[in-house]
Amino acid sequence: MRMSFGLTFRAAKGHWMVNISRQCSRGSIRLFVPPSPPLDPEKVKELQRFITLSKRLLVMTGAGISTESGIPDYRSEKVGLYARTDQKPIQHGDFLRSAPIRQRYWARNFVGWPRFSSLQPNPAHWALSNWERLGKLYWLVTQNVDALHTKAGSQRLTELHGCMHRVLCLDCGEQIPRAVLQERFEALNRTWSAEAHGLAPDGDVFLTEGQVQSFQVPSCARCGGPLKPDVVFFGDTVNPDKVDFVHRRVKEADSLLVVGSSLQVYSGYRFILTAREKQLPIAILNIGPTRSDDLACLKLDSPCGELLPLIDPR
């Protein structure tokens, strides 16, 4: 099934314009949230007790916390990317090896960027930011690349897989803001136009091969090398220094809360194993089963943005 969002991107009188249908602008906020049972008051009380007893709480978030902001995930039943389409995420090795694959990726990302970059934190992001401000949250580790925790004001934060709002050169390592690259794309593609046919989890959209072929991709302004978003693609590995840093934060914590992650990817799951070795209590808030349900003392199947604001962090 391919979901059409009626999102078009075209040049008009020298200015780029984005047209978004009503379904995309208003209906997509809940479109990617999987069905879940009603909130269980007893479960809410159990999570409240878990948080109250935590003095150095580490929280790890995944794609499920951002679905309520209008960003799809990969694995959710019925609404995740794998359930909706036959599209697969880009592979790190393919991106490095193939200029046409990089062209396709950047064309799709270019069209999706105005909407993706404009999305805002939902009540779950704001709740965790508030927990940090009040001294309840010791450290936040996110597997997401959407910058929504940063937009919500979180500072004690590790972006495990990087952030789509930064771009780096694969040759010289130069970093630039993604917004700057968008301006360079616009300058190179003044007569190019496209219509998207669906939204992917990491900010890009689905385009036809015909639309992609004429898209122009800039090189690094410093050395002429190829550009890549500062994120960990599938098939790549997280920087070992970052992994060691998070392991230290887990060992310093006295409890761990997983929010919106199935923990299927080892880059996040390994920290659950570390918490288990340290005998830390683990709670999981995620709609649907996770890889670590048997390691948790508490499992809740509720939307993150509905449940977390109910918890008093003091």
C-alpha positions as CSV (number, residue, x, y, z in Angstrom):
1,M,0.0,0.0,0.0
2,R,1.4,3.4,-0.9
3,M,0.0,6.3,1.1
4,S,-0.4,9.6,-0.8
5,F,0.2,12.8,1.1
6,G,-0.6,15.3,-1.7
7,L,2.8,17.0,-1.0
8,T,4.2,18.9,-4.0
9,F,7.5,20.8,-4.3
10,R,7.9,23.1,-7.3
11,A,9.7,26.3,-8.4
12,A,7.4,29.3,-9.1
13,K,8.8,32.7,-10.1
14,G,12.1,31.9,-8.6
15,H,10.8,30.8,-5.3
16,W,10.3,27.2,-4.0
17,M,6.8,26.4,-2.8
18,V,5.5,23.5,-0.9
19,N,1.8,22.5,-1.1
20,I,0.5,20.2,1.6
21,S,-3.0,18.6,1.5
22,R,-5.3,18.9,4.4
23,Q,-4.8,15.2,5.2
24,C,-1.1,15.7,5.4
25,S,-1.2,18.9,7.5
26,R,-4.0,18.0,9.9
27,G,-4.6,14.3,9.8
28,S,-1.0,12.9,9.9
29,I,-0.4,13.8,13.6
30,R,-2.2,10.6,14.7
31,L,-1.8,8.7,11.4
32,F,1.3,6.9,12.5
33,V,0.3,6.0,16.1
34,P,-0.6,2.3,16.3
35,P,-3.8,1.2,18.1
36,S,-3.5,0.7,21.8
37,P,-5.8,-0.3,24.7
38,P,-7.2,2.4,27.0
39,L,-5.0,3.7,29.7
40,D,-5.0,1.4,32.7
41,P,-5.1,3.5,35.9
42,E,-3.3,0.8,37.9
43,K,-0.4,0.7,35.3
44,V,-0.2,4.5,35.5
45,K,0.2,4.2,39.3
46,E,2.9,1.6,38.9
47,L,4.8,3.9,36.5
48,Q,4.4,6.8,39.0
49,R,5.9,4.6,41.7
50,F,8.8,3.6,39.4
51,I,9.5,7.3,38.7
52,T,9.1,8.4,42.3
53,L,11.6,5.8,43.5
54,S,14.2,6.7,40.8
55,K,16.8,9.2,41.8
56,R,19.2,8.9,38.8
57,L,16.8,8.0,36.0
58,L,18.1,7.2,32.5
59,V,15.5,7.4,29.7
60,M,16.1,5.9,26.2
61,T,13.6,6.9,23.5
62,G,12.9,5.5,20.1
63,A,10.7,6.3,17.1
64,G,7.5,5.6,19.0
65,I,7.8,8.9,20.9
66,S,7.8,10.9,17.7
67,T,4.9,9.2,15.9
68,E,2.5,11.6,17.8
69,S,4.4,14.5,16.2
70,G,3.6,13.1,12.7
71,I,6.8,11.1,12.0
72,P,6.2,7.5,11.0
73,D,8.4,4.7,12.5
74,Y,9.6,1.5,10.8
75,R,8.1,-1.4,12.7
76,S,4.7,-0.5,14.2
77,E,1.9,-2.8,13.3
78,K,-0.3,-1.5,10.5
79,V,1.1,2.0,10.5
80,G,4.9,1.6,10.4
81,L,6.9,1.9,7.1
82,Y,7.4,-1.9,6.8
83,A,3.6,-2.4,7.2
84,R,2.5,0.3,4.8
85,T,5.0,-0.1,1.9
86,D,7.7,-2.3,0.4
87,Q,10.2,0.5,0.8
88,K,13.4,-0.2,2.6
89,P,15.6,2.3,4.4
90,I,18.9,3.3,2.7
91,Q,21.9,1.3,3.5
92,H,25.2,2.9,4.5
93,G,27.3,1.0,2.1
94,D,25.0,1.8,-0.9
95,F,25.1,5.5,-0.1
96,L,28.9,5.5,0.0
97,R,29.4,3.5,-3.2
98,S,26.8,4.9,-5.5
99,A,26.4,8.5,-6.8
100,P,22.9,7.7,-8.3
101,I,21.8,6.4,-4.9
102,R,23.0,9.5,-3.2
103,Q,21.1,11.6,-5.8
104,R,17.9,9.6,-5.2
105,Y,18.4,10.0,-1.4
106,W,19.0,13.8,-1.5
107,A,16.1,14.4,-4.0
108,R,13.7,12.6,-1.6
109,N,15.1,14.3,1.4
110,F,15.0,17.7,-0.3
111,V,11.2,17.4,-0.9
112,G,10.5,16.0,2.6
113,W,12.7,18.5,4.5
114,P,10.3,21.5,4.8
115,R,7.7,19.3,6.5
116,F,10.1,17.2,8.5
117,S,12.1,20.2,9.8
118,S,8.9,22.0,10.8
119,L,7.5,19.2,13.0
120,Q,7.3,20.0,16.7
121,P,7.7,18.2,20.0
122,N,4.6,16.5,21.4
123,P,3.6,16.3,25.1
124,A,6.0,13.3,25.7
125,H,9.0,15.3,24.6
126,W,8.0,18.2,26.8
127,A,7.4,15.9,29.7
128,L,10.9,14.5,29.6
129,S,12.4,18.0,29.2
130,N,10.4,19.0,32.3
131,W,11.7,16.0,34.2
132,E,15.3,17.1,33.4
133,R,14.6,20.6,34.5
134,L,13.2,19.4,37.9
135,G,16.2,17.1,38.4
136,K,14.4,13.8,37.9
137,L,16.0,12.8,34.6
138,Y,19.7,12.1,34.9
139,W,20.4,11.4,31.2
140,L,18.4,11.0,28.0
141,V,19.5,8.8,25.1
142,T,17.5,9.0,21.9
143,Q,17.7,6.7,18.9
144,N,15.8,9.3,16.9
145,V,17.4,11.8,14.4
146,D,14.5,14.3,14.4
147,A,15.9,16.9,16.9
148,L,12.5,17.0,18.7
149,H,14.1,16.5,22.1
150,T,16.4,19.5,21.4
151,K,13.5,21.5,20.3
152,A,11.8,20.7,23.6
153,G,14.8,22.0,25.5
154,S,16.5,18.7,26.6
155,Q,20.2,19.3,27.3
156,R,21.4,16.2,29.1
157,L,21.0,14.3,25.8
158,T,22.9,11.9,23.6
159,E,21.7,11.5,20.0
160,L,22.8,7.9,19.5
161,H,22.2,7.9,15.8
162,G,23.0,11.5,15.0
163,C,20.7,14.2,13.8
164,M,19.2,15.0,10.4
165,H,19.6,18.8,11.1
166,R,23.4,18.4,10.4
167,V,25.2,17.5,7.3
168,L,28.9,16.4,7.0
169,C,31.4,15.9,4.2
170,L,32.5,12.3,3.8
171,D,36.0,13.5,2.7
172,C,37.0,16.4,4.9
173,G,34.5,16.1,7.7
174,E,33.2,19.7,7.4
175,Q,29.8,20.1,9.1
176,I,27.0,22.5,7.9
177,P,23.4,23.0,9.1
178,R,20.9,21.1,7.0
179,A,19.0,24.4,6.4
180,V,22.1,25.8,4.6
181,L,22.2,22.7,2.3
182,Q,18.5,23.2,1.5
183,E,19.3,26.7,0.1
184,R,22.1,25.2,-2.1
185,F,19.6,22.6,-3.4
186,E,17.1,25.3,-4.3
187,A,19.8,27.3,-6.2
188,L,20.8,24.3,-8.3
189,N,17.3,23.0,-9.0
190,R,15.3,26.1,-9.9
191,T,13.2,24.4,-12.6
192,W,12.9,21.0,-10.9
193,S,9.5,19.8,-9.5
194,A,8.2,16.7,-7.8
195,E,5.2,15.3,-6.1
196,A,5.6,13.0,-3.1
197,H,3.7,9.8,-2.6
198,G,4.3,9.0,1.1
199,L,6.5,10.0,4.0
200,A,9.4,8.0,5.4
201,P,10.7,7.9,9.0
202,D,13.9,9.9,8.5
203,G,12.6,13.0,6.7
204,D,12.5,11.8,3.1
205,V,9.6,11.0,0.9
206,F,8.9,8.6,-2.0
207,L,9.6,9.8,-5.5
208,T,9.6,8.1,-8.9
209,E,12.9,7.4,-10.6
210,G,11.9,9.7,-13.4
211,Q,11.6,12.6,-11.0
212,V,15.0,11.9,-9.4
213,Q,17.1,11.7,-12.6
214,S,17.3,15.5,-13.2
215,F,17.9,16.5,-9.6
216,Q,21.2,18.2,-9.0
217,V,23.2,17.4,-5.9
218,P,25.9,19.9,-4.6
219,S,29.3,18.8,-3.3
220,C,31.1,20.0,-0.2
221,A,31.8,23.8,-0.6
222,R,35.2,23.3,1.1
223,C,36.7,20.3,-0.7
224,G,34.2,19.0,-3.3
225,G,33.5,15.8,-1.5
226,P,30.2,14.0,-1.2
227,L,27.7,15.1,1.5
228,K,25.8,12.9,3.9
229,P,23.4,13.7,6.7
230,D,25.1,13.3,10.1
231,V,23.2,10.2,11.0
232,V,23.9,6.5,11.3
233,F,22.3,4.7,8.3
234,F,21.3,1.1,8.4
235,G,24.5,-1.1,8.1
236,D,26.7,1.6,9.7
237,T,27.9,1.5,13.4
238,V,27.6,4.0,16.2
239,N,30.9,5.8,17.1
240,P,32.6,3.7,19.8
241,D,33.3,6.8,21.9
242,K,29.6,7.6,22.0
243,V,28.8,4.0,22.9
244,D,31.3,4.1,25.8
245,F,29.8,7.4,26.9
246,V,26.3,6.0,27.1
247,H,27.5,2.8,28.8
248,R,29.0,5.0,31.6
249,R,25.7,7.0,31.9
250,V,23.8,3.7,32.3
251,K,26.2,2.4,35.0
252,E,25.8,5.7,36.9
253,A,22.0,5.5,36.7
254,D,19.7,3.7,39.3
255,S,16.9,2.9,36.9
256,L,16.1,2.9,33.1
257,L,12.9,3.8,31.3
258,V,12.5,2.9,27.6
259,V,10.0,5.1,25.8
260,G,8.7,4.3,22.3
261,S,11.2,1.7,21.2
262,S,10.9,-2.0,20.2
263,L,14.6,-2.3,20.9
264,Q,15.0,-4.5,17.8
265,V,18.2,-2.6,16.8
266,Y,21.3,-3.8,18.8
267,S,22.7,-0.2,19.0
268,G,20.0,0.5,21.6
269,Y,19.4,-3.0,23.0
270,R,23.0,-3.3,24.2
271,F,22.3,-0.7,26.9
272,I,19.4,-2.7,28.2
273,L,21.8,-5.6,28.6
274,T,24.2,-3.3,30.5
275,A,21.3,-2.2,32.8
276,R,20.4,-5.8,33.4
277,E,24.0,-6.6,34.3
278,K,23.9,-3.8,36.8
279,Q,20.6,-5.1,38.1
280,L,18.8,-1.8,37.4
281,P,15.0,-1.8,37.4
282,I,13.8,-1.4,33.8
283,A,10.4,-0.1,32.7
284,I,9.2,0.0,29.1
285,L,6.5,2.2,27.6
286,N,5.9,1.1,24.0
287,I,2.8,0.1,22.0
288,G,3.5,-3.5,21.0
289,P,6.1,-6.1,22.2
290,T,9.7,-5.3,22.5
291,R,12.9,-7.3,22.5
292,S,13.3,-6.7,26.3
293,D,9.9,-7.3,27.7
294,D,11.2,-10.3,29.7
295,L,13.8,-8.0,31.3
296,A,11.4,-5.3,32.4
297,C,9.7,-5.1,35.8
298,L,7.0,-2.9,34.2
299,K,5.6,-2.9,30.6
300,L,3.0,-0.4,29.4
301,D,1.2,-0.3,26.0
302,S,0.1,3.3,25.8
303,P,0.8,6.4,23.6
304,C,3.8,8.2,25.1
305,G,2.2,11.6,24.8
306,E,-0.9,10.5,26.7
307,L,0.9,8.8,29.6
308,L,4.1,10.7,30.4
309,P,2.4,14.0,31.2
310,L,0.3,12.2,33.8
311,I,3.5,11.4,35.8
312,D,4.6,13.7,38.6
313,P,8.4,13.8,38.5
314,R,8.8,15.4,42.0
